[in-house]
Structure formats: structure tokens, C-alpha cells
Amino acid sequence: MDKYDIIILALASCFILFMLASLFYLYVAVGNSWNLVVNALFNSRIVGALWISVSAAFIVGALAIVVSIPTAYVLTYSKFRGKSLMETLLIEFPQTFPPATVGLVYLFMLGPGSPINIAYTYPAVIIAKFYVSAPFALGLTLRRFREIHRMGLDVIAESLGGKTKHVLLWVLIPLSTVDLLGGFSLTWARAMGEVAATLIFAGAFPWKTEIFPAVVYLASQSDPPLALAASLIAAALSIIALMLFRWIVGGRR
Amino acid sequence: MSELRVENLSKSYGTTKAIDGVNLTVSPSEFLVVMGPSGCGKTTLLLTILGVLRADEGHVYINGKDIDALPISERNIGYTPQDFGLFPHLSTYDNVAFGLRTRGFGRSEVYAGVKAMLSLVGLEGFEGRKPNELSGGQKQRVALARALAIQPSLLLLDEPLSNIDEVTKAEVRKNLKETIKKTGVTTLCVMHDPGDSFELGDRIAVMYSGKIIQCGTLHDLLKKPVNELVSNLIAPVHRFDLI
């Protein structure tokens, strides 16, 4: 092992330790009082918030895939002025735009005083999370569609008489399954973690729009050990879900 | 059997003329090879005829009908690219069946069509194999069967032997020629190798810098090359005494 191997190993170890430290601390901190985890599991407000977060993230992931496919198709095959700007606005910008601002914009656009008022409802949770998370699915889908286009497989399909539906359903989508699943997984994960936009646009009404991070925040003020226990449940759930996605994607690769 | 006529076809990329006023006629059932060095515009010519690229000038006719405005899917042109372009997620059967299914044929017609094509290219028993389970020569035959299954008016081949190893090349070349002759499909093939071109082509069009310099039979090119460039390009044929 030379000095470069040691430097590489040291830097990688620092990063790994940093990333795992909080999770490990969470496990150790709760470790002495597992009855708190049981309490959290039977706390209807915590379970309600967990359900809202998980279900909303699944809906957002599914919707993101449904709209990413046609959008990626249009961006791959159409030529128009400002296409690059359009891609920036659809993919990169939502990832850098402060989520609190997103929530505020939606609150004015679709809140009290506007013709359509859906603020502080479950659909508001979906919309806020969708804007922040869906670009992950679109980015992956678009990259894959362009790769297939560069390989010329769409042209072959067309030369064989394939129309748009054949190219999309028989070539692009089947060859993008791994990327679509990866896009769903990333979108789901981002939607699970999204807080600010949802809080501002949908509020935090228990059993209605209160998402998991909000309930943890509130519990941390009144009952910090319970908040930690709830966090452990959420972390375990996320790890299981993400590992499951990874396994599904790995199986199809 | 169809006739292909290319009239004054030009295509530029920026200021570079990839093809420059190309005129060509491929008679019904003829196998014409467009031969030239890399970068001379052969693939651009092929993709313009196929409809992937839009010509700046000129027209493409099949049986006298101008096909410029037709989308790729309605040109009825069979095409096999250099890397064969097999759909990696589909079996041999499904690759060959693709064009028959897009045309709305029923299950039994698709089955009969695929069987006939696989028999034509000598790949019976390979129906269930995926492209990654096939050799280069087998991939080429699947691509050919797939292109021929739609009974195309014209077949376009882009460097069909470039991904075939030298050991099996002679056999693959022979099979390719025999298969195409059996179907009688009008074929335009682009190649860079003079030996392969002369073995396969009924006529050879020599292309250089986007222009067709000379078009004729092997005999014409060897006996009356129009210039030194053609002489140099066909020199390997003299050297290896292929005639």
C-alpha cells in the first residue's frame, strides 16, 4: 500500500464516517429505550404523518414517471428555440430554487384569494413535493432517451414502419426501465425529505397535511426522545424502501 | 422490384459539403455498392435516402415517386446500420417480428413471416436468443432478416462487414450476397473496402469528398478508371489479383 492508497482510503473513510455517524447516533440514542419506538409506533399523530409522507412520496414518484416519459420524448425529438432554457427550467432550476419560495409561490397562486384554492389540503402536499422532486425522474429519463436516440434504435424502429407509439412503447420505455425505476426511487426519496415547500403551501394539520418532518420537529420541542424514536422509524422505512428499489433496479440491469 | 433514383442530392453540415450533387440509379434487383474512404459522405447519403437527414437540394425517387416528403416509417426501406442495430431487449424472433407487428399482422402471419426469414438466413433454432448471445455474423443475419421481413422496396446496408472478424468474413459475405439475390430486393450498400465492394456489388459507385466520381461494373473500373484517384482506390484489387 503506497501513500496514495492511504490518502484515498483516509478520505473515503472520513466521508463514510461522516455520513453514517448521524444514523449510528440515532440508533445508539434510541437503543436504551426501545419502548419509545413502540410508543411512537402507537402514536396516531406520528403514524398519520408518516402515512401522509410515504403515500405522498409514492404518488409524486408515480406522477413524475407518468409525465417524464412524454416530456422526455418531446425534449428528445423536437427542435425549438429556447429548448436549452426550457430544460434548465424543468430539470436544474427546481433543484436549486429554494423550496420555501416554491411553497410561497404556490400559496399565492393556488391559495386563499385565488380562483382555485387548494392550500392546506392533501393535494397541496402532492403539488409542493412534486415541483421539488419530479425533475430527478425527468433528468434520468431524458438522458436515457437521448442515449437510445444516439444509438439509432429509434430510427431502426421507424424504418420498420414504427410510429410514435411503437417507438415509445416497444423501444424507448422497455430500454429505459432501469432509469425509470431509478428516477422513481430518487423522486420518492427527495419527496420524503422535502419540508419547506410543503409546510408553507399545505401547512401542518394533523392527519390531513402534517408530514413526518413536521411532526418530528414539533415533538422535538415537547418530547425529544419520542422525536428521536420516530426518526429511527422513518430512517428504517426509508432504508428498506431504497434498498428495495435498488434491488429491483439491479435485477433488471 | 423497385428502382431507386437519386437526383442531384446535396447535404451540408455548416460549411462542409457532406454530399455534393449526387446522381445515382439502382435498377430493380440490382446490388449497388457505394465505395469510398471514411468521411467521404457514404453514410450521409444513406441516411438522406432513408429520411433521417433532410437533403439541402435534390430528390430521391423510388419507382419514379418522389419520397422526400414521406416520413421514415412510410418509405418502406429496409436498413441495417454498421453495428446491426438489433434491439438488445428483444429475442431474435421479436427483432425479426418487429416490422411485421408494426404493420398490424396477426400472430400466425407474424410467426410464418419470422420463420420464413430465419430460414432464409439460416438461423432456425435461434429464435429465443438475445443479441448478446449471438456472434457478429449471426447478428448481421438477424438484422438482414429483420430488414427483409417487411418486404422493402429498397434495402440500405451500412458497412455490413465492418463488424465481422476476418476469419468468417468470406463466408458472411457469400451468405449476404446469396440471401439478397434470393429475395431480389434492390440494394444500396456503402463500404470502404474495395475487395468486399467488388465481391458484393453488381456495380460500384466510387465516392470521394461527397461526389460520385465513377459508377460502373468491376470491369469498367479496372479497365477504364476515370482518374488516378479511382486507380488508387481499386489498387488493392489489382494487387491481390482478385479478378
Chai-1 contact restraints between the chains, C-beta under 6 A:
chainA,res_idxA,chainB,res_idxB,connection_type,confidence,min_distance_angstrom,max_distance_angstrom,comment,restraint_id
A,G152,B,P81,contact,1.0,0.0,6.0,A-B,restraint_1
A,G152,B,G85,contact,1.0,0.0,6.0,A-B,restraint_2
A,V155,B,V52,contact,1.0,0.0,6.0,A-B,restraint_3
A,I156,B,G85,contact,1.0,0.0,6.0,A-B,restraint_4
A,E158,B,I72,contact,1.0,0.0,6.0,A-B,restraint_5
A,E158,B,S73,contact,1.0,0.0,6.0,A-B,restraint_6
A,S159,B,I72,contact,1.0,0.0,6.0,A-B,restraint_7
A,S159,B,I77,contact,1.0,0.0,6.0,A-B,restraint_8
A,S159,B,Y79,contact,1.0,0.0,6.0,A-B,restraint_9
A,L160,B,F98,contact,1.0,0.0,6.0,A-B,restraint_10
A,L160,B,G99,contact,1.0,0.0,6.0,A-B,restraint_11
A,L160,B,T102,contact,1.0,0.0,6.0,A-B,restraint_12
A,L160,B,I150,contact,1.0,0.0,6.0,A-B,restraint_13
A,G161,B,S73,contact,1.0,0.0,6.0,A-B,restraint_14
A,G161,B,G99,contact,1.0,0.0,6.0,A-B,restraint_15
A,G161,B,T102,contact,1.0,0.0,6.0,A-B,restraint_16
A,G161,B,R103,contact,1.0,0.0,6.0,A-B,restraint_17
A,G162,B,S73,contact,1.0,0.0,6.0,A-B,restraint_18
A,G162,B,T102,contact,1.0,0.0,6.0,A-B,restraint_19
A,K163,B,S73,contact,1.0,0.0,6.0,A-B,restraint_20
A,H166,B,T102,contact,1.0,0.0,6.0,A-B,restraint_21
A,P174,B,H89,contact,1.0,0.0,6.0,A-B,restraint_22
A,L175,B,H89,contact,1.0,0.0,6.0,A-B,restraint_23
